[in-house]
Amino acid sequence: MNLTALHYAYLMMRSRLSMLHDDDRGVTTLEIVLWIGGLAVLAIAVIAVITTKVNTATANIPTGP
């Protein structure tokens, strides 16, 4: 998984939401749902990367005599 693609998606979502938010109406429900969904996707991606690195590291532990 490439974190650069996730970073680009986050920046695009942030720029689009900032354009919607400039009308001084406050935060909309859709905006909150999109932020929470985006953060959940980022959290799952980070967990996947960490899990992969931990599994790779544990596979390299020598267990023989």
ZALUM-115364 format. One record per residue: residue number from 0; residue in three letters; x, y, z of N, C-alpha, C in turn. Coordinates in Angstrom, 1 decimal. Each point is the difference from the previous one (the first is absolute). Layout:
// ZALUM-115364
NUM	ALA	X	Y	Z	X	Y	Z	X	Y	Z $
...
// end
This chain:
// ZALUM-115364
0	MET	0.8	-1.2	0.0	-0.8	1.2	0.0	0.9	1.2	0.0 $
1	ASN	-0.3	1.0	-0.8	0.8	1.1	-0.2	-0.7	1.2	0.8 $
2	LEU	0.7	0.5	1.0	-0.5	1.1	0.8	-0.1	1.3	-0.7 $
3	THR	0.8	0.1	-1.1	-0.1	1.3	-0.8	-1.4	0.1	-0.6 $
4	ALA	-0.5	-1.1	-0.5	-1.4	0.1	-0.6	-1.0	0.3	1.1 $
5	LEU	0.1	-0.5	1.2	-0.9	0.4	1.0	0.2	1.4	0.4 $
6	HIS	1.2	0.5	0.0	0.2	1.4	0.4	-0.6	0.9	-1.1 $
7	TYR	0.1	-0.4	-1.3	-0.6	0.8	-1.1	-1.5	0.0	0.2 $
8	ALA	-0.6	-1.1	0.3	-1.4	-0.1	0.2	-0.5	0.8	1.1 $
9	TYR	0.8	0.0	1.1	-0.4	0.9	1.2	0.1	1.5	-0.4 $
10	LEU	1.0	0.4	-0.7	0.1	1.4	-0.4	-1.1	0.4	-1.0 $
11	MET	-0.4	-0.9	-0.9	-1.1	0.3	-0.9	-1.3	0.2	0.8 $
12	MET	-0.2	-0.9	0.9	-1.3	0.0	0.8	0.0	1.3	0.9 $
13	ARG	1.2	0.3	0.5	0.1	1.2	0.8	-0.3	1.3	-0.8 $
14	SER	0.6	0.1	-1.2	-0.2	1.2	-0.8	-1.5	0.1	-0.5 $
15	ARG	-0.6	-1.1	-0.3	-1.4	0.0	-0.4	-0.9	0.4	1.1 $
16	LEU	0.3	-0.5	1.2	-0.9	0.3	1.2	0.3	1.5	0.4 $
17	SER	1.2	0.5	-0.2	0.2	1.4	0.4	-0.7	0.9	-1.0 $
18	MET	-0.2	-0.3	-1.2	-0.8	0.8	-0.9	-1.5	0.0	0.4 $
19	LEU	-0.5	-1.1	0.5	-1.4	-0.1	0.4	-0.1	0.8	1.3 $
20	HIS	1.0	0.0	0.8	-0.1	0.6	1.4	0.1	1.5	0.0 $
21	ASP	0.4	0.6	-1.1	0.2	1.4	-0.1	-1.2	0.9	0.0 $
22	ASP	-1.2	-0.6	0.0	-1.2	0.7	-0.1	-0.6	0.5	1.4 $
23	ASP	0.8	-0.3	1.1	-0.4	0.5	1.3	-1.3	-0.6	0.6 $
24	ARG	-0.4	-1.2	-0.5	-1.2	-0.6	0.5	0.3	-1.0	1.1 $
25	GLY	1.3	-0.2	0.3	0.3	-1.0	1.0	0.3	-1.3	-0.6 $
26	VAL	0.3	-1.0	0.9	0.3	-1.3	-0.4	-1.3	-0.8	-0.3 $
27	THR	0.0	-0.6	-1.2	-1.2	-0.8	-0.3	0.2	-1.5	0.4 $
28	THR	-1.1	-0.7	0.0	0.1	-1.4	0.4	0.8	-0.8	-1.0 $
29	LEU	-0.2	0.3	-1.3	0.8	-0.7	-1.0	1.5	0.2	0.1 $
30	GLU	0.3	1.3	0.4	1.5	0.3	0.2	0.5	-0.9	1.1 $
31	ILE	-0.7	-0.1	1.1	0.4	-0.8	1.2	0.2	-1.5	-0.4 $
32	VAL	-1.0	-0.5	-0.8	0.0	-1.4	-0.4	1.2	-0.2	-0.9 $
33	LEU	0.3	0.9	-0.9	1.2	-0.2	-0.9	1.3	0.1	0.8 $
34	TRP	0.1	0.9	1.0	1.2	0.1	0.8	0.2	-1.3	0.8 $
35	ILE	-1.0	-0.5	0.6	0.1	-1.2	0.8	0.3	-1.2	-0.8 $
36	GLY	-0.6	-0.1	-1.2	0.2	-1.1	-0.9	1.5	0.1	-0.5 $
37	GLY	0.5	1.1	-0.3	1.3	0.2	-0.5	1.0	-0.4	1.1 $
38	LEU	-0.2	0.4	1.2	0.9	-0.3	1.1	-0.1	-1.5	0.3 $
39	ALA	-1.1	-0.6	-0.1	-0.1	-1.5	0.2	0.8	-0.7	-1.1 $
40	VAL	-0.1	0.4	-1.2	0.8	-0.6	-1.1	1.5	0.1	0.2 $
41	LEU	0.4	1.2	0.5	1.4	0.3	0.3	0.5	-0.9	1.1 $
42	ALA	-0.9	-0.1	1.0	0.4	-0.9	1.2	0.1	-1.4	-0.4 $
43	ILE	-0.9	-0.5	-0.8	0.1	-1.4	-0.5	1.3	-0.2	-0.8 $
44	ALA	0.3	0.9	-0.9	1.2	-0.1	-0.8	1.3	0.0	0.9 $
45	VAL	0.0	0.8	1.0	1.2	0.1	0.9	0.1	-1.3	0.8 $
46	ILE	-1.1	-0.6	0.4	0.0	-1.3	0.7	0.5	-1.1	-0.9 $
47	ALA	-0.4	0.1	-1.3	0.4	-1.0	-0.9	1.5	0.0	-0.2 $
48	VAL	0.6	1.2	-0.1	1.4	0.2	-0.2	0.8	-0.5	1.2 $
49	ILE	-0.5	0.4	1.2	0.7	-0.5	1.2	-0.1	-1.5	0.1 $
50	THR	-1.1	-0.6	-0.3	-0.2	-1.4	0.1	1.0	-0.7	-0.9 $
51	THR	0.1	0.5	-1.2	0.9	-0.6	-1.0	1.4	0.1	0.5 $
52	LYS	0.4	1.1	0.5	1.4	0.2	0.5	0.3	-1.0	1.2 $
53	VAL	-0.9	-0.1	0.9	0.1	-0.9	1.1	0.1	-1.4	-0.4 $
54	ASN	-0.8	-0.4	-0.9	0.0	-1.4	-0.5	1.3	-0.3	-0.7 $
55	THR	0.5	0.9	-0.8	1.3	-0.1	-0.7	1.1	-0.2	1.0 $
56	ALA	0.0	0.9	1.1	1.0	-0.1	1.0	0.0	-1.3	0.8 $
57	THR	-1.2	-0.4	0.3	-0.1	-1.3	0.8	0.4	-1.2	-0.9 $
58	ALA	-0.2	0.1	-1.3	0.4	-1.2	-0.8	1.5	-0.1	-0.1 $
59	ASN	0.8	1.1	0.3	1.4	0.0	-0.1	0.7	-0.4	1.3 $
60	ILE	-0.8	-0.3	1.0	0.6	-0.4	1.3	0.5	-1.4	-0.1 $
61	PRO	1.3	-0.2	0.3	0.6	-1.4	-0.1	-0.5	-0.8	1.2 $
62	THR	-0.6	-1.2	-0.3	-0.5	-0.8	1.1	0.7	-1.4	0.1 $
63	GLY	0.9	-0.2	-0.9	0.7	-1.3	0.0	1.2	0.0	0.9 $
64	PRO	0.6	-1.2	0.3	1.1	-0.1	0.9	1.2	0.6	-0.5 $
// end
